[in-house]
Amino acid sequence: MSDTMTNTYPYTLELLAPSAPGGLYHWAIRKNGKLVQRSDRNHPTESKARENGLAQIEKLLSGAGDR
């Protein structure tokens, strides 16, 4: 399911590779193995997906996601 995982305690960023060549990347954020949030848009590259996912984790860590 994931090619790359980046841990940002207590969250884990899971990058989801495209199923077909030239496809789009997605990400999922998990806390203790449970899904917290998924990407709401497609990302053309793995680095863009990682950048966007890490930005969302930063929001969660700062409390901006507790609304």
C-alpha positions, 0 to 999 in steps of 0.5 A, spaced: 500 500 500 505 504 501 512 505 498 515 510 503 513 512 510 515 518 514 514 518 521 512 524 525 510 522 532 505 521 533 503 521 526 505 517 520 505 519 513 504 514 508 505 516 501 501 512 496 504 511 489 500 511 483 497 504 481 499 505 473 505 509 470 504 516 470 499 516 475 498 521 481 500 520 488 496 521 494 498 520 502 494 518 508 496 520 515 495 515 521 495 516 528 497 509 532 495 505 525 488 509 525 487 513 519 486 520 521 486 524 514 487 523 507 489 527 501 483 531 498 487 532 491 492 528 487 499 530 486 503 529 480 510 527 484 512 523 490 515 529 493 509 534 492 505 529 495 510 528 501 510 536 502 503 537 502 502 531 507 508 534 512 504 540 511 498 537 514 501 534 519 504 540 522 497 543 522 495 537 526 501 538 531 500 545 532 493 544 533 490 547 527 486 541 525 483 540 532 477 544 529 
